[in-house]
């Protein structure tokens, strides 16, 4: 029985509306008993928030099945020296950091951690750049530059700090294989028997490829069939949507 890592946006949901067939796919996977994790680069919602969002769209998934880039960032930081961070991000990210014993501060932080937030300003950029330039380690939840309707995402918030300091952050989220490994650990699974389902060749499928997973591209989100020819790697399987997947 295969372990399943499944992206959310563009695969199961379009904004707050379920992709046709997504509810049936998830119900079938849960009934079969496949180990499942719903993995998202978006760090600004907790597992409970995501559970409620999908439930409102008609997809019932237990809260413990969700795994976010904020959770993976906390998992990464648990393994590092230092417990003080200057954070630019929403409550879901700071919640995960508090859970692992971090102090959120602008006094001599060990890390500068960037997530996603609408309350981004000059003072934040200034402080973050100053701390990074003076030795704080630069961590970001994900490299995405834009979200729905071209809303600025984490990579865009990191850009001015990168330009000021000349330093790039360690990006935890997809396409980094770190988040995939962290998600596998979360469900006690191994890459050899795991499939990742995603709508984006440059994030989901690349992350799966780099982590040694079987990959399924669905054409209900970002990437199109024409995009496949432009990539140096290929997904193992291609389906129009999750509702059409018949190999799990």
C-alpha positions as CSV (number, residue, x, y, z in Angstrom):
1,X,0.0,0.0,0.0
2,X,1.5,3.3,-1.1
3,X,2.1,6.3,1.2
4,X,0.6,9.5,-0.3
5,X,1.8,13.1,-0.1
6,X,-0.7,15.3,-1.7
7,X,-0.6,19.1,-2.4
8,X,-3.7,21.1,-1.6
9,X,-4.1,24.2,-3.8
10,X,-4.6,23.4,-7.4
11,X,-5.0,19.7,-6.5
12,X,-7.8,19.5,-4.0
13,X,-8.9,23.1,-3.8
14,X,-9.3,26.2,-5.9
15,X,-9.4,28.9,-3.3
16,X,-12.2,27.7,-1.0
17,X,-13.9,25.5,-3.6
18,X,-13.1,21.8,-4.0
19,X,-11.7,20.5,-7.3
20,X,-14.3,18.2,-8.8
21,X,-13.7,14.6,-7.8
22,X,-11.3,15.6,-4.9
23,X,-13.8,14.6,-2.2
24,X,-14.2,11.2,-3.6
25,X,-10.5,10.7,-4.1
26,X,-9.8,11.6,-0.4
27,X,-12.6,9.4,0.8
28,X,-11.3,6.5,-1.1
29,X,-7.7,6.9,0.1
30,X,-8.9,7.2,3.7
31,X,-11.1,4.1,3.4
32,X,-8.3,2.1,1.8
33,X,-6.0,3.1,4.7
34,X,-3.2,4.6,2.7
35,X,-0.9,6.7,5.0
36,X,-1.7,10.2,3.9
37,X,-0.3,13.7,4.4
38,X,-1.6,16.9,2.8
39,X,1.4,19.0,2.2
40,X,1.3,22.8,1.6
41,X,4.0,25.5,1.2
42,X,1.6,28.0,2.7
43,X,2.7,28.7,6.2
44,X,-0.1,31.0,7.4
45,X,-2.8,28.4,8.4
46,X,-2.6,25.8,11.1
47,X,-3.6,22.2,10.6
48,X,-6.9,23.1,12.3
49,X,-7.4,26.0,9.9
50,X,-6.8,23.8,6.9
51,X,-9.1,21.1,8.2
52,X,-11.9,23.7,8.5
53,X,-11.2,25.1,5.1
54,X,-11.4,21.8,3.3
55,X,-14.4,20.7,5.4
56,X,-16.2,23.8,4.2
57,X,-15.5,22.7,0.7
58,X,-16.9,19.3,1.3
59,X,-13.6,17.4,1.9
60,X,-13.4,15.8,5.3
61,X,-9.8,15.1,6.3
62,X,-8.6,14.5,9.9
63,X,-6.6,17.4,11.3
64,X,-3.5,15.3,11.8
65,X,-3.2,14.6,8.1
66,X,-2.1,18.2,7.3
67,X,1.5,19.3,7.2
68,X,2.6,22.9,6.4
69,X,5.9,24.6,5.6
70,X,5.6,26.3,9.0
71,X,5.6,22.9,10.7
72,X,8.5,21.7,8.6
73,X,10.4,24.9,9.4
74,X,9.9,24.2,13.1
75,X,11.1,20.6,12.5
76,X,14.2,22.0,10.8
77,X,14.9,24.4,13.6
78,X,14.6,21.8,16.3
79,X,17.7,20.3,14.9
80,X,19.7,23.5,14.9
81,X,21.6,25.4,17.7
82,X,19.8,28.5,18.9
83,X,16.3,29.3,20.1
84,X,15.7,33.0,19.5
85,X,14.2,34.3,16.3
86,X,13.1,37.5,14.6
87,X,10.0,36.5,12.7
88,X,8.2,38.1,9.8
89,X,5.0,36.0,9.5
90,X,1.6,35.2,10.7
91,X,0.3,33.5,13.9
92,X,0.5,30.0,12.5
93,X,4.2,30.2,12.0
94,X,4.9,31.7,15.5
95,X,2.6,29.1,17.0
96,X,4.9,26.3,15.6
97,X,8.0,28.1,16.8
98,X,6.6,28.5,20.3
99,X,5.7,24.8,20.3
100,X,9.4,23.9,20.0
101,X,10.5,26.4,22.7
102,X,11.5,29.3,20.6
103,X,11.6,32.9,21.8
104,X,10.3,35.5,19.3
105,X,12.4,38.6,19.7
106,X,14.2,41.5,18.0
107,X,17.1,41.4,20.5
108,X,20.1,39.5,19.3
109,X,18.2,36.7,17.4
110,X,19.9,33.5,16.3
111,X,17.6,33.4,13.2
112,X,15.6,35.6,10.9
113,X,12.6,33.6,9.8
114,X,10.4,34.7,7.0
115,X,6.9,33.3,6.4
116,X,4.0,35.2,4.8
117,X,2.1,38.2,6.1
118,X,0.1,41.2,4.9
119,X,1.6,43.4,7.5
120,X,5.0,43.8,5.8
121,X,6.8,47.1,6.2
122,X,10.0,49.1,6.0
123,X,10.9,48.5,9.6
124,X,10.7,44.8,9.2
125,X,12.9,44.8,6.2
126,X,15.4,47.0,8.0
127,X,15.6,44.8,11.1
128,X,15.7,41.6,9.2
129,X,18.5,42.8,7.0
130,X,20.5,44.2,10.0
131,X,20.2,40.9,11.9
132,X,21.2,38.8,8.8
133,X,24.1,41.1,8.0
134,X,25.3,40.7,11.6
135,X,25.2,36.9,11.7
136,X,21.6,35.7,12.2
137,X,20.8,32.7,10.1
138,X,18.3,33.4,7.4
139,X,15.5,30.9,7.1
140,X,12.3,31.1,4.9
141,X,9.3,28.8,4.9
142,X,9.0,28.6,1.1
143,X,10.4,30.1,-2.1
144,X,7.1,31.0,-3.7
145,X,7.1,34.5,-5.1
146,X,3.3,34.9,-5.5
147,X,0.1,33.4,-4.3
148,X,-3.5,33.7,-5.7
149,X,-4.2,36.8,-7.9
150,X,-0.4,37.7,-7.7
151,X,-0.5,38.3,-4.0
152,X,3.1,38.6,-2.6
153,X,4.3,35.3,-1.1
154,X,7.3,34.4,1.0
155,X,9.9,34.6,-1.7
156,X,8.9,38.1,-2.6
157,X,9.2,39.2,1.1
158,X,12.7,37.7,1.2
159,X,13.8,39.5,-2.0
160,X,14.7,42.9,-0.5
161,X,16.5,41.3,2.4
162,X,18.5,39.2,0.0
163,X,19.4,42.2,-2.1
164,X,20.4,44.3,0.9
165,X,22.6,41.6,2.6
166,X,23.7,39.6,-0.4
167,X,22.6,36.4,1.4
168,X,20.0,33.9,0.4
169,X,17.8,32.1,3.0
170,X,17.5,28.4,3.4
171,X,14.1,27.7,1.9
172,X,12.4,24.9,3.7
173,X,9.4,24.4,1.4
174,X,9.0,22.8,-2.0
175,X,10.9,22.2,-4.1
176,X,13.4,21.6,-1.3
177,X,13.6,17.9,-0.5
178,X,13.8,18.8,3.2
179,X,10.0,19.4,3.5
180,X,9.3,16.1,1.7
181,X,11.6,14.2,4.1
182,X,10.1,16.0,7.1
183,X,6.6,15.1,5.9
184,X,7.7,11.4,5.4
185,X,9.0,11.4,9.0
186,X,5.7,12.9,10.1
187,X,3.9,9.8,9.0
188,X,6.7,7.3,9.6
189,X,7.0,6.6,5.9
190,X,9.9,5.9,3.4
191,X,10.4,7.4,0.0
192,X,10.6,4.0,-1.7
193,X,6.9,3.4,-1.3
194,X,5.6,6.9,-1.5
195,X,3.9,8.9,-4.3
196,X,3.5,12.7,-4.4
197,X,0.6,14.3,-6.1
198,X,0.9,17.9,-7.2
199,X,-0.1,20.5,-9.8
200,X,3.2,22.3,-10.2
201,X,6.2,20.9,-12.0
202,X,8.6,23.4,-10.5
203,X,7.6,22.7,-6.8
204,X,5.7,19.6,-6.1
205,X,7.1,17.3,-8.9
206,X,10.6,18.6,-8.6
207,X,10.5,18.1,-4.8
208,X,9.3,14.6,-5.3
209,X,11.9,13.9,-7.9
210,X,14.7,15.2,-5.7
211,X,13.5,13.1,-2.8
212,X,13.2,9.9,-4.8
213,X,9.4,9.6,-4.8
214,X,7.0,8.4,-7.5
215,X,5.3,11.5,-8.9
216,X,1.8,12.3,-10.2
217,X,1.1,15.6,-12.0
218,X,-2.5,16.7,-12.1
219,X,-3.5,19.3,-14.7
220,X,-6.0,21.1,-12.5
221,X,-3.7,23.8,-11.3
222,X,-0.5,25.6,-12.3
223,X,1.3,23.4,-14.8
224,X,-0.1,22.4,-18.2
225,X,0.7,19.4,-20.5
226,X,2.7,21.8,-22.7
227,X,5.0,22.7,-19.8
228,X,6.2,19.2,-19.4
229,X,8.3,19.3,-22.5
230,X,10.2,22.3,-21.1
231,X,11.4,20.5,-18.0
232,X,14.6,18.3,-17.8
233,X,12.6,15.8,-15.7
234,X,9.2,14.1,-16.3
235,X,6.5,13.1,-13.8
236,X,5.9,9.4,-13.6
237,X,2.1,9.8,-14.2
238,X,-0.2,12.5,-15.6
239,X,-3.9,12.9,-14.9
240,X,-6.4,15.6,-15.6
241,X,-7.4,15.8,-11.9
242,X,-7.2,13.8,-8.7
243,X,-10.6,12.3,-9.4
244,X,-9.1,10.5,-12.4
245,X,-6.2,8.9,-10.5
246,X,-6.6,5.1,-10.8
247,X,-3.2,3.8,-9.8
248,X,-3.6,4.2,-6.0
